[in-house]
Every structure is written in structure tokens, then in C-alpha cells.
Amino acid sequence: MDKMKMESVDMTAQNIEKIAALFPNCITEAKDDDGKMKKVVNFDLLRQMLSNDVLEDDEAYEFTWVGKKASIVEANKPIRKTLRPCPEESVYWNNTENLYIEGDNLEVLKLLQESYLGKVKMIYIDPPYNTGNDFVYRDGFAMSGEMYAEESGQLDDEGNRLFKNTDSNGRFHSDWCSMIYPRLILSRNLLSEDGVIFISIDDHEQDNLRKICDEVFALRIFKRSFHM
């Protein structure tokens, strides 16, 4: 029996492999925290290879928010989890062509990367509209004891902690952007070349979602479905 891989795909390692395919001379090795050798990018050499097409200062047009860098790290960070089959809760287990997964959507998207990378024809998502009454996942934010005591009663069906993103929150829009950004990055990786993504949203975050999609999907064509 093959040993199960109890960890999701390392997206950072995948990105390094993509750079290596284009610029193999820019890849070298270094020791990680455990003393093992790993591939790393020589950015100084890569900068030379790209010559004048490298941004040299901080002034450039971009859409950013507090927490964006952390949300990028969150998208690339592997998790040590796997999917658990539930035949007793399933219908026609031996011959069904459908798959229903329950769990934290960010973690599930990470687990799907290896098997469904570039193979998905259509994705439909219906994220929180951020109306001030939505509960969204708190991805990677530190939580004090007081905040835990106040919010620990809000859990999803899998036990993942949620928090109510009210408009009194100083990071009201930033927290929503940080929530949706890594999920869209992982969704993009799953789409096939002719794949399409449909997103339901309303006016509260329509403008921010449009900017994020323009950045994440770049030249890809995608559909926007607005529920008013």
C-alpha cells in the first residue's frame, strides 16, 4: 500500500520550480531550518537576467491593504492534513462521479492542488458580502484571550473559528480582502486554460473584488455574477 502524503502541496516550492524552468541558472541551494538542503532563488542574479524590467523602488501602481503580504504567505503555506472518506454518509460510493467535501474552504483548496491543478472547468463561489453582519474566517490573525472569550462561540460545522466582521472594525475591508485573496489564488491554480470562475457579490465589496480578480487572474477571462 502506498504511504499517504499527509501534507498539502508546497506552493512556494512549485513557484520556484516554475522559475527554474525559465531561469535554471538563478536557482541554487541553501539549508533550511532543519539543516536539509532546499532549492532557493538567487534574486540578485534573477534581477540581472531581467535587466531593466525590474522594479527598483516602492512607487508603482498597485492595489494593496493591511495584511496583503500575510494573505499571500497564507496561500502558499502547506498544511499537514488530508481528506477523510465517509462511505457511510455517501450515496453510490463505488460508482458515483460526484465529490462533496466538507471542511474549511481554504484548507480544502490546498488539498485539491495536487490532484486537480489546471483541471477544473468551472468554479462558482459565494463569499460573504461583508455587509457588516457576516462571519468570516480569521486566517492567521493573532487572537488575545479576551477576543477568544468573546468570539469562541462562533464556529463553523468543522469547528473552525469565525469572527463577525462589523463595520466598526478598523480593518473592515482589509480583513475581507485578506480572506478572499488566498482563496482566489488557489482557485486560479485549479482552473484549466479554458476554465471560468463565477463569483456572487454585491456592492459592499464589488470594487475591491474586481481589483483583486484583475490582479490574481491577470489576462484570464472570468464572469462576475452580482446578487443585489
N, C-alpha and C positions, 0 to 999 in steps of 0.2 A: 504494500500500500504506500502511495506517495505521501510524504510528510506535508501537512498543510502549512502554508505560509501565513503565519499569524501576524502579518503586518501589511498595511496598505502600501501602494506604490509611493516611492520617494520622488515627488515631482521635481525637487531640486536636482536630483541625480539625472532625471530624464532630460531636464533642460541643459545640463552640462553635456550630455550625450549629443544633443542637437547642435550645440556649439562645436563640439568635437568633429561632427560630420562636415561642418563648413570650414573650421579653422583648427585642424588637428595639432598644429604647432603651438596653439595657445593653451593646450591642456597639459598640466603637469601633475605631480603627486605631492601629497603632504600627509602628515599623520593627524588622525582625528583625536578626540579626547581619550579614546581607549588605546591609543598608540598604534592603531591599524592604518595602513596606507589607503588613501582615497584620492579620486580624481578631483582636481580643483582647476579653476580658470585663472590663467595669468592675464589679469586685466590690463596691465601695462602693455604687454605685447599685443593683446587684442585691440587696444586703443591705437597702437601704431598701425596695425593691419587695416583699421577702418579710417585712418588718416584724418581728413578734415570733416568726417561725418559723425564726430563725437561731440556731445555737448560738454563744454568746458566750464560753464558756470551754472548758477542756480536760476537764472532768469530764462524761463521758457513757458510757453502756453501749456497749461495742464489743468485738469480737474482734480483737486485734492481735498482732503478733510483730515481732521484729527483722528488718528487711528488707521489711516490707509496703509502705512507700512506694515503695521501689525496684522492687518487683514490679508496682505499678500503672503506674509510668513505663515499665517493660519492655513491658507490654501495649499501651500507646498509641504506642510508638516505631515509626515506619515503618522498613522495610528496603529496600535497593536490590538486590533480587533478583527473579527471575521463574521460572516453571516451564518446563522444557525437555522438549518432547515426545520420546518414544522409540518411533517406529513399529516399529523392528526388534525390539524386545522385547515388542511388543504382539500381541494376537490380535484379528482382525476390526477393524482400525484404522478403516476407513471407515464401519462401521455399528454399532459397539458402543455400548451405552448405559451402560457402566460406566467408572469412572475410578479408577485406582490410582496413588497418589502416594507416592514415596519421598523422605524428607528429614527434617530437624529439624521435629518436630510444631508447635513454636511458630511457626516461620517459615512453615510451610505454612498454618497457621490465619490468619496475617496476610495471606497471598497470596489466600486464599479470601474475604476480607471483601467485596471489591468485587463479585464475581460472585454470591456466594451469601448475601449479607446478608439475614437474615429469611426464607430459603427452605428451610432444612433441616428435614425432618420428624422425623428421629431421629438421635441421636448416641450411640455407645457408646464408652467409654474404659476402658482397663485400666491405670491408672497404677502406678508402683512402690508396693508396700505399705509401704515404709520399715521393713523387718524388721531392718535393721542390716547387710544384705548386698546391698542394692540399689545400682545405679548410676543416678544421676540427672543431668540436665543442669545445668551450672553457668551460670546466667543472670546475666550482668552482674557477677559477683564478680571482684575483682582477684586475681591469682594471682602469687605470688612465684616466683623462679627455682627454689627448692628444691621447691616444690609442683609446678611444671611438670615437673621432672625425675622426681618421684615418680609423677605421675599421667598423664603424657603417653602412656603405653602404652594407656590406656583410651579407645578411640574407638568411635563407632558406625559403621554401614556408610557413612555420608556423610562421615566424618572429623570429626564434632563431638565435642569433648572431654567425657568423662563423669568423675564422681568417685564414689568409694564412700562412701555416707553411713552411717558406722558410728555406733553409739550412744555412742561416746566423743567424738563431735563436739559441742562446746558449743552449736552451733546445729542440733542433730539434727532437731528438729521444725520449727524456723523455716525451715531450708533447704528442707524438703519443702513447707511451706506456700507459700514463695516460688516454688517450682517449679510447683505446681498452680494457683495463683491467676490468673496472667495467661492460662493456657490455658483456664480456665473462663470468664473474662471474654470472651475471643474466641469461645468456643463458644456462649455466651449470645447474642452478636450474630448468630450464624448461624441460630439456631433460629427457626422460624416461630411464629406466635401459638399454634398447636396442637401445636408441636413438643415432643419429650420427650428427655431425656438419661438414659442408664443408665450407672452407674459401678460397677465392681467394686473392692472394697476389703475389708480385714479389720480386726481390732480395733486394729492399731497406730496407724492414723490415722483411724479411723471417726469419732471425736468431732470432730476438727479439720475433717475433710471436711464433716461435717454443718453446722458453724458457717459454713464458707466458702460452702457452697451456699446456706444461708439468706440470706447477705449478697448474694451475686452474683445469685442468681435471684429474690430477694425474694418476690413473691407467685406466681411461676411454680410449677407443679406438676411435680415430677420424680420419677423412680423411683430407688431405690437397690438395687443387687444386690450382696450380700455373699458373697464366696467365703471360706469358713472353712477 
